[in-house]
């Protein structure tokens, strides 16, 4: 999985639209193999980002869990630990 895509569920406070769009952008970049599309592909790229973000948002709103919500601080600490382990 792409390391830049963050876990978005369950978080406290709730995931923002900006976080969902950022994850969608990373996903589309990953599968398209490009960070910045050419002018001719720009429209398709942006449409894909918007469609993925919309689908992800619908999914996140529909998910239910009995697990306690994670905090962004906990997730950041886990990410730092994973990064440190990769550096060894």
Beta strands, then each sheet from edge to edge (+ up, - down):
strand 1: 11-12
strand 2: 70-71
sheet 1: 1+ 2+
end
